[in-house]
Amino acid sequence: MNTSGRVVLRHIFALFLGLMSLSQVVEAREEPFQCKAEADYFESISGFESANSPDESFSCFQSIEDADHERSLIVDVRPSQQFQKARIPRSINLTELELFTAQALRARPILVVDKGFSRTALAQMCAKAKAEGFTRFKILLGGVAAWHASGKPLEGLPEYFPELSSIGPNEFLIELRQNRASVLATDVHIDYLGEISPPDLLISKFDPEGVLDRQLLSHLRRTGTGERYPVVLILGDGLPAKSSPSLQSVFSLRSSVQELASAYQKHLAVSEKRKAVPNRFSCGGVM
Protein backbone atom coordinates (compact mmCIF):
# COMPACT_ATOMS: atom_id res chain seq x y z
CA MET A 1 0.00 0.00 0.00
CA ASN A 2 1.40 3.42 -0.92
CA THR A 3 1.73 6.40 1.40
CA SER A 4 -1.49 8.11 0.26
CA GLY A 5 -3.44 4.91 0.93
CA ARG A 6 -2.11 4.64 4.48
CA VAL A 7 -3.02 8.30 5.09
CA VAL A 8 -6.59 7.64 3.94
CA LEU A 9 -6.86 4.61 6.24
CA ARG A 10 -5.58 6.62 9.20
CA HIS A 11 -8.22 9.29 8.50
CA ILE A 12 -10.93 6.68 8.27
CA PHE A 13 -9.78 5.09 11.53
CA ALA A 14 -9.68 8.48 13.25
CA LEU A 15 -13.17 9.23 11.99
CA PHE A 16 -14.37 5.88 13.35
CA LEU A 17 -12.91 6.62 16.77
CA GLY A 18 -14.51 10.05 16.74
CA LEU A 19 -17.92 8.57 15.98
CA MET A 20 -17.49 6.03 18.76
CA SER A 21 -16.66 8.79 21.24
CA LEU A 22 -19.63 10.82 20.05
CA SER A 23 -21.97 7.89 20.56
CA GLN A 24 -20.67 7.44 24.11
CA VAL A 25 -21.30 11.11 24.83
CA VAL A 26 -24.84 10.83 23.48
CA GLU A 27 -25.45 7.74 25.59
CA ALA A 28 -24.11 9.51 28.65
CA ARG A 29 -26.42 12.44 28.00
CA GLU A 30 -29.42 10.18 27.43
CA GLU A 31 -28.77 8.00 30.46
CA PRO A 32 -29.95 10.51 33.10
CA PHE A 33 -33.23 10.94 31.23
CA GLN A 34 -33.65 7.22 30.90
CA CYS A 35 -32.78 6.84 34.57
CA LYS A 36 -35.27 9.54 35.57
CA ALA A 37 -38.01 7.88 33.56
CA GLU A 38 -37.23 4.59 35.26
CA ALA A 39 -37.11 6.22 38.68
CA ASP A 40 -40.43 7.97 38.11
CA TYR A 41 -42.04 4.74 37.03
CA PHE A 42 -40.78 2.71 39.95
CA GLU A 43 -41.72 5.49 42.33
CA SER A 44 -45.29 5.20 41.02
CA ILE A 45 -45.35 1.53 42.01
CA SER A 46 -43.14 1.79 45.08
CA GLY A 47 -46.16 1.11 47.28
CA PHE A 48 -46.38 -2.34 45.72
CA GLU A 49 -42.78 -3.20 46.49
CA SER A 50 -41.48 -3.76 49.99
CA ALA A 51 -39.26 -0.70 49.86
CA ASN A 52 -38.64 1.63 52.77
CA SER A 53 -41.52 4.09 52.73
CA PRO A 54 -41.19 7.79 53.52
CA ASP A 55 -42.72 9.14 56.73
CA GLU A 56 -46.48 9.30 56.80
CA SER A 57 -49.10 11.27 58.70
CA PHE A 58 -52.88 11.20 58.51
CA SER A 59 -53.38 14.31 60.63
CA CYS A 60 -53.90 16.60 57.60
CA PHE A 61 -56.97 14.81 56.25
CA GLN A 62 -60.33 16.55 56.38
CA SER A 63 -63.73 15.54 55.08
CA ILE A 64 -65.85 17.67 52.77
CA GLU A 65 -67.99 18.69 55.75
CA ASP A 66 -65.03 19.82 57.89
CA ALA A 67 -62.81 21.41 55.26
CA ASP A 68 -62.75 25.22 55.20
CA HIS A 69 -62.68 25.53 51.42
CA GLU A 70 -64.07 29.07 51.47
CA ARG A 71 -61.11 30.58 53.33
CA SER A 72 -58.39 28.22 52.14
CA LEU A 73 -56.25 28.33 49.04
CA ILE A 74 -57.28 25.20 47.16
CA VAL A 75 -54.22 23.64 45.54
CA ASP A 76 -54.85 20.87 43.00
CA VAL A 77 -51.73 18.72 42.59
CA ARG A 78 -53.01 16.53 39.75
CA PRO A 79 -51.41 16.69 36.27
CA SER A 80 -52.46 19.81 34.35
CA GLN A 81 -54.38 17.80 31.75
CA GLN A 82 -56.64 16.33 34.44
CA PHE A 83 -56.98 19.76 36.08
CA GLN A 84 -58.19 21.30 32.83
CA LYS A 85 -60.87 18.61 32.41
CA ALA A 86 -62.31 18.94 35.92
CA ARG A 87 -61.39 21.40 38.65
CA ILE A 88 -62.81 23.02 41.77
CA PRO A 89 -63.69 26.70 41.24
CA ARG A 90 -60.97 29.10 42.49
CA SER A 91 -58.44 26.27 42.74
CA ILE A 92 -54.92 26.60 41.39
CA ASN A 93 -52.82 23.88 39.80
CA LEU A 94 -49.34 23.26 41.24
CA THR A 95 -47.03 20.29 41.22
CA GLU A 96 -46.02 18.93 44.60
CA LEU A 97 -42.54 20.35 44.05
CA GLU A 98 -43.91 23.81 43.23
CA LEU A 99 -46.12 23.71 46.31
CA PHE A 100 -43.35 22.78 48.73
CA THR A 101 -40.89 25.31 47.34
CA ALA A 102 -43.37 28.21 47.57
CA GLN A 103 -42.17 29.99 50.71
CA ALA A 104 -45.09 32.42 50.66
CA LEU A 105 -47.60 29.59 51.11
CA ARG A 106 -46.18 28.09 54.27
CA ALA A 107 -48.26 30.22 56.64
CA ARG A 108 -51.40 30.32 54.48
CA PRO A 109 -54.37 27.98 54.95
CA ILE A 110 -53.90 25.37 52.23
CA LEU A 111 -56.41 22.73 51.15
CA VAL A 112 -54.75 20.18 48.87
CA VAL A 113 -56.82 18.11 46.48
CA ASP A 114 -55.88 15.38 44.07
CA LYS A 115 -57.76 12.46 42.59
CA GLY A 116 -58.40 11.31 46.15
CA PHE A 117 -57.79 7.58 45.92
CA SER A 118 -54.22 7.03 47.10
CA ARG A 119 -54.12 7.53 50.86
CA THR A 120 -50.50 6.36 50.84
CA ALA A 121 -49.23 9.20 48.64
CA LEU A 122 -51.31 11.78 50.50
CA ALA A 123 -50.15 10.60 53.94
CA GLN A 124 -46.56 11.01 52.74
CA MET A 125 -47.40 14.50 51.48
CA CYS A 126 -48.88 15.40 54.87
CA ALA A 127 -45.73 14.32 56.69
CA LYS A 128 -43.57 16.24 54.24
CA ALA A 129 -45.65 19.39 54.67
CA LYS A 130 -45.13 19.27 58.43
CA ALA A 131 -41.41 18.75 57.97
CA GLU A 132 -41.25 21.69 55.55
CA GLY A 133 -42.90 24.05 58.02
CA PHE A 134 -46.45 24.32 56.62
CA THR A 135 -48.59 25.24 59.61
CA ARG A 136 -52.11 25.28 58.08
CA PHE A 137 -51.90 22.40 55.62
CA LYS A 138 -54.98 20.24 55.04
CA ILE A 139 -55.82 17.51 52.52
CA LEU A 140 -59.34 16.88 51.26
CA LEU A 141 -60.40 13.28 51.85
CA GLY A 142 -61.52 11.76 48.59
CA GLY A 143 -60.15 14.64 46.54
CA VAL A 144 -61.95 15.97 43.50
CA ALA A 145 -64.02 12.79 43.30
CA ALA A 146 -65.47 13.39 46.78
CA TRP A 147 -66.11 17.04 45.92
CA HIS A 148 -68.13 15.99 42.88
CA ALA A 149 -69.94 13.17 44.72
CA SER A 150 -71.11 15.62 47.40
CA GLY A 151 -72.87 17.71 44.75
CA LYS A 152 -70.48 20.66 44.80
CA PRO A 153 -69.80 22.48 41.51
CA LEU A 154 -66.92 21.78 39.17
CA GLU A 155 -65.50 23.62 36.19
CA GLY A 156 -64.24 21.94 33.04
CA LEU A 157 -65.74 19.28 30.80
CA PRO A 158 -68.97 17.84 32.26
CA GLU A 159 -68.65 14.68 30.19
CA TYR A 160 -65.43 13.92 32.07
CA PHE A 161 -66.85 14.37 35.58
CA PRO A 162 -68.23 10.79 35.96
CA GLU A 163 -64.70 9.46 35.36
CA LEU A 164 -63.34 11.17 38.48
CA SER A 165 -64.28 8.18 40.62
CA SER A 166 -62.75 5.58 38.29
CA ILE A 167 -59.38 3.98 38.98
CA GLY A 168 -57.14 1.58 37.09
CA PRO A 169 -55.66 -1.78 38.13
CA ASN A 170 -52.24 -0.33 38.99
CA GLU A 171 -53.66 2.28 41.38
CA PHE A 172 -55.76 -0.40 43.03
CA LEU A 173 -52.89 -2.87 43.44
CA ILE A 174 -50.66 -0.28 45.13
CA GLU A 175 -53.22 0.50 47.82
CA LEU A 176 -54.17 -3.16 48.07
CA ARG A 177 -50.55 -4.01 48.88
CA GLN A 178 -50.63 -1.45 51.70
CA ASN A 179 -54.06 -2.74 52.82
CA ARG A 180 -55.42 0.80 52.51
CA ALA A 181 -58.63 0.03 50.72
CA SER A 182 -61.61 -2.20 51.26
CA VAL A 183 -63.51 -3.95 48.50
CA LEU A 184 -67.08 -4.51 47.46
CA ALA A 185 -67.07 -7.05 44.64
CA THR A 186 -68.86 -9.95 42.99
CA ASP A 187 -67.98 -13.57 43.77
CA VAL A 188 -65.66 -14.02 40.80
CA HIS A 189 -63.47 -11.06 41.85
CA ILE A 190 -63.57 -12.07 45.51
CA ASP A 191 -62.15 -15.51 44.69
CA TYR A 192 -59.17 -13.99 42.86
CA LEU A 193 -58.54 -11.24 45.43
CA GLY A 194 -58.35 -13.92 48.09
CA GLU A 195 -55.21 -15.21 46.33
CA ILE A 196 -53.31 -11.89 46.13
CA SER A 197 -54.61 -9.76 49.00
CA PRO A 198 -53.39 -9.28 52.57
CA PRO A 199 -55.16 -11.78 54.83
CA ASP A 200 -57.00 -9.04 56.75
CA LEU A 201 -58.35 -7.21 53.69
CA LEU A 202 -62.02 -6.40 54.23
CA ILE A 203 -64.12 -7.67 51.32
CA SER A 204 -67.90 -7.57 51.06
CA LYS A 205 -69.99 -9.34 48.45
CA PHE A 206 -71.70 -7.06 45.96
CA ASP A 207 -75.17 -8.03 44.77
CA PRO A 208 -75.87 -6.39 41.37
CA GLU A 209 -79.59 -6.82 42.03
CA GLY A 210 -79.47 -5.03 45.39
CA VAL A 211 -79.55 -1.33 46.28
CA LEU A 212 -76.02 -0.01 45.90
CA ASP A 213 -76.17 2.72 48.56
CA ARG A 214 -77.54 0.28 51.12
CA GLN A 215 -74.74 -2.19 50.42
CA LEU A 216 -72.12 0.56 50.62
CA LEU A 217 -73.39 1.83 53.97
CA SER A 218 -73.42 -1.70 55.33
CA HIS A 219 -69.87 -2.20 54.11
CA LEU A 220 -68.68 1.10 55.61
CA ARG A 221 -70.11 0.08 58.98
CA ARG A 222 -68.05 -3.10 58.78
CA THR A 223 -64.80 -1.28 58.02
CA GLY A 224 -64.86 0.83 61.17
CA THR A 225 -62.41 3.25 59.49
CA GLY A 226 -64.92 5.82 58.30
CA GLU A 227 -63.53 7.63 55.28
CA ARG A 228 -59.86 7.14 56.11
CA TYR A 229 -59.48 4.48 53.42
CA PRO A 230 -61.47 4.30 50.18
CA VAL A 231 -63.88 1.60 49.13
CA VAL A 232 -63.26 0.01 45.76
CA LEU A 233 -66.36 -1.14 43.95
CA ILE A 234 -65.32 -3.73 41.37
CA LEU A 235 -67.88 -4.21 38.65
CA GLY A 236 -68.32 -3.91 34.93
CA ASP A 237 -70.41 -0.76 34.94
CA GLY A 238 -69.57 2.64 36.45
CA LEU A 239 -70.99 4.16 39.59
CA PRO A 240 -74.53 5.55 39.48
CA ALA A 241 -74.78 8.99 37.90
CA LYS A 242 -76.75 10.32 40.88
CA SER A 243 -74.43 11.74 43.54
CA SER A 244 -74.80 10.46 47.08
CA PRO A 245 -72.93 11.34 50.29
CA SER A 246 -72.25 7.63 50.80
CA LEU A 247 -70.18 7.61 47.59
CA GLN A 248 -67.60 10.19 48.65
CA SER A 249 -64.98 7.55 49.44
CA VAL A 250 -66.02 5.06 46.79
CA PHE A 251 -64.10 4.44 43.58
CA SER A 252 -65.00 2.10 40.76
CA LEU A 253 -62.62 -0.36 39.15
CA ARG A 254 -63.80 -1.62 35.79
CA SER A 255 -61.46 -4.53 35.30
CA SER A 256 -62.04 -8.19 34.68
CA VAL A 257 -60.25 -10.83 36.74
CA GLN A 258 -58.01 -11.45 33.72
CA GLU A 259 -57.03 -7.77 33.53
CA LEU A 260 -56.30 -7.67 37.25
CA ALA A 261 -54.23 -10.82 37.03
CA SER A 262 -52.26 -9.41 34.10
CA ALA A 263 -51.50 -6.18 35.99
CA TYR A 264 -50.53 -8.15 39.10
CA GLN A 265 -48.10 -10.33 37.15
CA LYS A 266 -46.49 -7.24 35.64
CA HIS A 267 -45.97 -5.79 39.11
CA LEU A 268 -44.37 -9.03 40.26
CA ALA A 269 -42.12 -9.15 37.20
CA VAL A 270 -41.00 -5.55 37.68
CA SER A 271 -40.32 -6.15 41.36
CA GLU A 272 -38.18 -9.20 40.58
CA LYS A 273 -36.22 -7.32 37.91
CA ARG A 274 -35.50 -4.51 40.32
CA LYS A 275 -34.13 -6.97 42.87
CA ALA A 276 -31.72 -8.29 40.26
CA VAL A 277 -30.25 -4.87 39.39
CA PRO A 278 -27.03 -4.08 41.32
CA ASN A 279 -27.25 -0.85 43.30
CA ARG A 280 -24.48 0.79 41.31
CA PHE A 281 -26.47 0.39 38.11
CA SER A 282 -29.91 1.30 39.44
CA CYS A 283 -31.32 4.83 39.54
CA GLY A 284 -29.64 6.29 42.60
CA GLY A 285 -29.19 2.83 44.05
CA VAL A 286 -32.83 2.78 45.20
CA MET A 287 -34.43 -0.61 45.09
C-alpha positions as CSV (number, residue, x, y, z in Angstrom):
1,M,0.0,0.0,0.0
2,N,1.4,3.4,-0.9
3,T,1.7,6.4,1.4
4,S,-1.5,8.1,0.3
5,G,-3.4,4.9,0.9
6,R,-2.1,4.6,4.5
7,V,-3.0,8.3,5.1
8,V,-6.6,7.6,3.9
9,L,-6.9,4.6,6.2
10,R,-5.6,6.6,9.2
11,H,-8.2,9.3,8.5
12,I,-10.9,6.7,8.3
13,F,-9.8,5.1,11.5
14,A,-9.7,8.5,13.3
15,L,-13.2,9.2,12.0
16,F,-14.4,5.9,13.3
17,L,-12.9,6.6,16.8
18,G,-14.5,10.1,16.7
19,L,-17.9,8.6,16.0
20,M,-17.5,6.0,18.8
21,S,-16.7,8.8,21.2
22,L,-19.6,10.8,20.1
23,S,-22.0,7.9,20.6
24,Q,-20.7,7.4,24.1
25,V,-21.3,11.1,24.8
26,V,-24.8,10.8,23.5
27,E,-25.5,7.7,25.6
28,A,-24.1,9.5,28.7
29,R,-26.4,12.4,28.0
30,E,-29.4,10.2,27.4
31,E,-28.8,8.0,30.5
32,P,-30.0,10.5,33.1
33,F,-33.2,10.9,31.2
34,Q,-33.7,7.2,30.9
35,C,-32.8,6.8,34.6
36,K,-35.3,9.5,35.6
37,A,-38.0,7.9,33.6
38,E,-37.2,4.6,35.3
39,A,-37.1,6.2,38.7
40,D,-40.4,8.0,38.1
41,Y,-42.0,4.7,37.0
42,F,-40.8,2.7,40.0
43,E,-41.7,5.5,42.3
44,S,-45.3,5.2,41.0
45,I,-45.4,1.5,42.0
46,S,-43.1,1.8,45.1
47,G,-46.2,1.1,47.3
48,F,-46.4,-2.3,45.7
49,E,-42.8,-3.2,46.5
50,S,-41.5,-3.8,50.0
51,A,-39.3,-0.7,49.9
52,N,-38.6,1.6,52.8
53,S,-41.5,4.1,52.7
54,P,-41.2,7.8,53.5
55,D,-42.7,9.1,56.7
56,E,-46.5,9.3,56.8
57,S,-49.1,11.3,58.7
58,F,-52.9,11.2,58.5
59,S,-53.4,14.3,60.6
60,C,-53.9,16.6,57.6
61,F,-57.0,14.8,56.3
62,Q,-60.3,16.6,56.4
63,S,-63.7,15.5,55.1
64,I,-65.8,17.7,52.8
65,E,-68.0,18.7,55.7
66,D,-65.0,19.8,57.9
67,A,-62.8,21.4,55.3
68,D,-62.8,25.2,55.2
69,H,-62.7,25.5,51.4
70,E,-64.1,29.1,51.5
71,R,-61.1,30.6,53.3
72,S,-58.4,28.2,52.1
73,L,-56.3,28.3,49.0
74,I,-57.3,25.2,47.2
75,V,-54.2,23.6,45.5
76,D,-54.8,20.9,43.0
77,V,-51.7,18.7,42.6
78,R,-53.0,16.5,39.7
79,P,-51.4,16.7,36.3
80,S,-52.5,19.8,34.4
81,Q,-54.4,17.8,31.8
82,Q,-56.6,16.3,34.4
83,F,-57.0,19.8,36.1
84,Q,-58.2,21.3,32.8
85,K,-60.9,18.6,32.4
86,A,-62.3,18.9,35.9
87,R,-61.4,21.4,38.7
88,I,-62.8,23.0,41.8
89,P,-63.7,26.7,41.2
90,R,-61.0,29.1,42.5
91,S,-58.4,26.3,42.7
92,I,-54.9,26.6,41.4
93,N,-52.8,23.9,39.8
94,L,-49.3,23.3,41.2
95,T,-47.0,20.3,41.2
96,E,-46.0,18.9,44.6
97,L,-42.5,20.4,44.1
98,E,-43.9,23.8,43.2
99,L,-46.1,23.7,46.3
100,F,-43.4,22.8,48.7
101,T,-40.9,25.3,47.3
102,A,-43.4,28.2,47.6
103,Q,-42.2,30.0,50.7
104,A,-45.1,32.4,50.7
105,L,-47.6,29.6,51.1
106,R,-46.2,28.1,54.3
107,A,-48.3,30.2,56.6
108,R,-51.4,30.3,54.5
109,P,-54.4,28.0,55.0
110,I,-53.9,25.4,52.2
111,L,-56.4,22.7,51.1
112,V,-54.7,20.2,48.9
113,V,-56.8,18.1,46.5
114,D,-55.9,15.4,44.1
115,K,-57.8,12.5,42.6
116,G,-58.4,11.3,46.1
117,F,-57.8,7.6,45.9
118,S,-54.2,7.0,47.1
119,R,-54.1,7.5,50.9
120,T,-50.5,6.4,50.8
121,A,-49.2,9.2,48.6
122,L,-51.3,11.8,50.5
123,A,-50.1,10.6,53.9
124,Q,-46.6,11.0,52.7
125,M,-47.4,14.5,51.5
126,C,-48.9,15.4,54.9
127,A,-45.7,14.3,56.7
128,K,-43.6,16.2,54.2
129,A,-45.7,19.4,54.7
130,K,-45.1,19.3,58.4
131,A,-41.4,18.7,58.0
132,E,-41.2,21.7,55.6
133,G,-42.9,24.0,58.0
134,F,-46.4,24.3,56.6
135,T,-48.6,25.2,59.6
136,R,-52.1,25.3,58.1
137,F,-51.9,22.4,55.6
138,K,-55.0,20.2,55.0
139,I,-55.8,17.5,52.5
140,L,-59.3,16.9,51.3
141,L,-60.4,13.3,51.9
142,G,-61.5,11.8,48.6
143,G,-60.1,14.6,46.5
144,V,-61.9,16.0,43.5
145,A,-64.0,12.8,43.3
146,A,-65.5,13.4,46.8
147,W,-66.1,17.0,45.9
148,H,-68.1,16.0,42.9
149,A,-69.9,13.2,44.7
150,S,-71.1,15.6,47.4
151,G,-72.9,17.7,44.7
152,K,-70.5,20.7,44.8
153,P,-69.8,22.5,41.5
154,L,-66.9,21.8,39.2
155,E,-65.5,23.6,36.2
156,G,-64.2,21.9,33.0
157,L,-65.7,19.3,30.8
158,P,-69.0,17.8,32.3
159,E,-68.6,14.7,30.2
160,Y,-65.4,13.9,32.1
161,F,-66.8,14.4,35.6
162,P,-68.2,10.8,36.0
163,E,-64.7,9.5,35.4
164,L,-63.3,11.2,38.5
165,S,-64.3,8.2,40.6
166,S,-62.7,5.6,38.3
167,I,-59.4,4.0,39.0
168,G,-57.1,1.6,37.1
169,P,-55.7,-1.8,38.1
170,N,-52.2,-0.3,39.0
171,E,-53.7,2.3,41.4
172,F,-55.8,-0.4,43.0
173,L,-52.9,-2.9,43.4
174,I,-50.7,-0.3,45.1
175,E,-53.2,0.5,47.8
176,L,-54.2,-3.2,48.1
177,R,-50.6,-4.0,48.9
178,Q,-50.6,-1.4,51.7
179,N,-54.1,-2.7,52.8
180,R,-55.4,0.8,52.5
181,A,-58.6,0.0,50.7
182,S,-61.6,-2.2,51.3
183,V,-63.5,-3.9,48.5
184,L,-67.1,-4.5,47.5
185,A,-67.1,-7.1,44.6
186,T,-68.9,-10.0,43.0
187,D,-68.0,-13.6,43.8
188,V,-65.7,-14.0,40.8
189,H,-63.5,-11.1,41.8
190,I,-63.6,-12.1,45.5
191,D,-62.1,-15.5,44.7
192,Y,-59.2,-14.0,42.9
193,L,-58.5,-11.2,45.4
194,G,-58.4,-13.9,48.1
195,E,-55.2,-15.2,46.3
196,I,-53.3,-11.9,46.1
197,S,-54.6,-9.8,49.0
198,P,-53.4,-9.3,52.6
199,P,-55.2,-11.8,54.8
200,D,-57.0,-9.0,56.8
201,L,-58.4,-7.2,53.7
202,L,-62.0,-6.4,54.2
203,I,-64.1,-7.7,51.3
204,S,-67.9,-7.6,51.1
205,K,-70.0,-9.3,48.5
206,F,-71.7,-7.1,46.0
207,D,-75.2,-8.0,44.8
208,P,-75.9,-6.4,41.4
209,E,-79.6,-6.8,42.0
210,G,-79.5,-5.0,45.4
211,V,-79.6,-1.3,46.3
212,L,-76.0,0.0,45.9
213,D,-76.2,2.7,48.6
214,R,-77.5,0.3,51.1
215,Q,-74.7,-2.2,50.4
216,L,-72.1,0.6,50.6
217,L,-73.4,1.8,54.0
218,S,-73.4,-1.7,55.3
219,H,-69.9,-2.2,54.1
220,L,-68.7,1.1,55.6
221,R,-70.1,0.1,59.0
222,R,-68.0,-3.1,58.8
223,T,-64.8,-1.3,58.0
224,G,-64.9,0.8,61.2
225,T,-62.4,3.3,59.5
226,G,-64.9,5.8,58.3
227,E,-63.5,7.6,55.3
228,R,-59.9,7.1,56.1
229,Y,-59.5,4.5,53.4
230,P,-61.5,4.3,50.2
231,V,-63.9,1.6,49.1
232,V,-63.3,0.0,45.8
233,L,-66.4,-1.1,43.9
234,I,-65.3,-3.7,41.4
235,L,-67.9,-4.2,38.7
236,G,-68.3,-3.9,34.9
237,D,-70.4,-0.8,34.9
238,G,-69.6,2.6,36.5
239,L,-71.0,4.2,39.6
240,P,-74.5,5.6,39.5
241,A,-74.8,9.0,37.9
242,K,-76.8,10.3,40.9
243,S,-74.4,11.7,43.5
244,S,-74.8,10.5,47.1
245,P,-72.9,11.3,50.3
246,S,-72.3,7.6,50.8
247,L,-70.2,7.6,47.6
248,Q,-67.6,10.2,48.6
249,S,-65.0,7.6,49.4
250,V,-66.0,5.1,46.8
251,F,-64.1,4.4,43.6
252,S,-65.0,2.1,40.8
253,L,-62.6,-0.4,39.2
254,R,-63.8,-1.6,35.8
255,S,-61.5,-4.5,35.3
256,S,-62.0,-8.2,34.7
257,V,-60.2,-10.8,36.7
258,Q,-58.0,-11.5,33.7
259,E,-57.0,-7.8,33.5
260,L,-56.3,-7.7,37.3
261,A,-54.2,-10.8,37.0
262,S,-52.3,-9.4,34.1
263,A,-51.5,-6.2,36.0
264,Y,-50.5,-8.1,39.1
265,Q,-48.1,-10.3,37.2
266,K,-46.5,-7.2,35.6
267,H,-46.0,-5.8,39.1
268,L,-44.4,-9.0,40.3
269,A,-42.1,-9.1,37.2
270,V,-41.0,-5.6,37.7
271,S,-40.3,-6.2,41.4
272,E,-38.2,-9.2,40.6
273,K,-36.2,-7.3,37.9
274,R,-35.5,-4.5,40.3
275,K,-34.1,-7.0,42.9
276,A,-31.7,-8.3,40.3
277,V,-30.2,-4.9,39.4
278,P,-27.0,-4.1,41.3
279,N,-27.3,-0.9,43.3
280,R,-24.5,0.8,41.3
281,F,-26.5,0.4,38.1
282,S,-29.9,1.3,39.4
283,C,-31.3,4.8,39.5
284,G,-29.6,6.3,42.6
285,G,-29.2,2.8,44.1
286,V,-32.8,2.8,45.2
287,M,-34.4,-0.6,45.1
